[in-house]
Amino acid sequence: MKKWLALMAALVSTFAVFAREQKVRDLDIEVTLFRTGEALIHEVWDVDTGDEITEWYLPRENLGDIEIGGFKVFSDGTELSDDGEWDVDRSRSQKAGRYGIVHKYSGVELCWGIGEYGDHVFEPVYVMTNVVKTLGDYDMLHMQFVTDELAAPPQHVRVTVRLSEDLGVQLDTTNTRAWGFGYNGTVAFENGTVVYESDEPFVYKSSLISLLRFDKGIFDSPSVQDRNFDAVLERAMTGADFGDGGEDSDMADGIAGFFTLLVMYLVGRGFFRKATGKVSRRAKKKVLGADPSSVGWCRDVPFNGNLITSDYTLTRLGEDRKKNALASAEILRMIYKGYLDVSKDADGKVEISFAGKKEGKEPVDAIANDLWSMMLEASGDDRVLQDKEFSRWSRKNSKRLYNWTGKIGLMGANQMRQNGWMAGTTYSTSGQAEARKLLGFRKFLQDFTLTGERGVIEAHLWQEYLVFGALLGVADKVAKQLKDIDPVLFEKTVGYDYGTFNTVLINMDSLSRAITNASVMGAPSSYSGSSGGFGGRSSFGGGGGFSGGGHGGGGR
């Protein structure tokens, strides 16, 4: 009896050795997006099928207006034959070398036969229409590219999202925000793409959900949804945890957390790019239409003096400036156009105050107009602007300031298109010429006393030079050079002496810093750290509201 039991145990053990389970060593998915909102999806599954299955399948459910077409499958480099409607009840030999689709009420299943047991590289390729949704304020993609409850969770997953070359633009933080859900890993902007990658093996409940927010102008998708992106993000963030807090959450709520939020928010709004790394030379060449090193100095004011489009282009070029540069330039321009007065009190202290009604004055741009209104509300009965006074008002109205700064990038892109300087997000020939002029103008302002132009600078341009000097972060240098050229003309043109102007610059810097520092306090909590859409960690939880995907998949 004991010998018989020992023999049975040996047989069972031998069978267990030969009954191999399926494994997914690696899953690599490339998603290419087209202007009309379609996605070409190419998946590469590096697997060991084990010896207990007959086919591989991918569930694609919750499709809405999404349609799937162009489905093909390659196994170890060989294209399989299309069966059309797939019969799941056939044998492994009957399914070998073939693929097809199962249509279900909830969506579809993309299926193919595994052929021989063992190691294979399966490559399903297909097109999904309407994956990009047109929203009221932005466009978006919210897709589950890897389902949960896979028969064999992958050891490693990487999903790369890129734009088709004919769009003439790449994905980066100037036009896109990215969030990842369902897995432990990273989200990164790499060489014009967004890359989602796991840094630990998937488990049964792991998935990969991509949420991308795009600026208007990249896509023209017919799939329209009557809502704004905030509603999408709010739902997706429910249950999310990007690891921004953890055991050190008290610090995150304190100074360190504030400055992390401040840096990430202001980078996203385009106030400065230093913390995000350099813009590639290739990206700069697309904006300039030439190599940056070939751009010489230029004395002409760029973009017809438009500060908003100039600020937008500086951001696209990755030019390093103070976060409050645009606000400083707008304040200085309002002084020169008579919206604000510069004077001295009885003790000789320089003050900036409101000059009365705006009617009858030369108009300023929409960003400056809103800024003027907010500063007027913040000033006391004496209508004198003080940074402490504005800081107190800003803390109470941080949401309004957040919304104001949020307009800047959108308005810059819109005005670029309205003036023919950009189509979608691609700079036109005239836009590239203005961008080169802007870069050359910065070189000119940094030291125009060396250009041989000091005798031919027209006095009426001095104010514009100072305004753009503030935008470019070199107003103090410009003022000194203009003073050195002609101190008398400087005072006559600017309206006050060089010392007073330096005090004005200090006051402007304090005011504009109060504005930009307070604006971050109005940002939704979801805009901090990795959850701000600038790349970083993914969240295992959250991601609700996605299209596509489903449950299950793999070998069966």
Order of alpha helices (4+ residues) and beta strands (2+ residues): alpha-beta-beta-beta-beta-beta-beta-alpha-beta-beta-beta-beta-beta-beta-beta-beta-beta-beta-alpha-alpha-alpha-alpha-alpha-alpha-beta-beta-alpha-beta-alpha-alpha-beta-beta-alpha-alpha-alpha-alpha-alpha-beta-beta
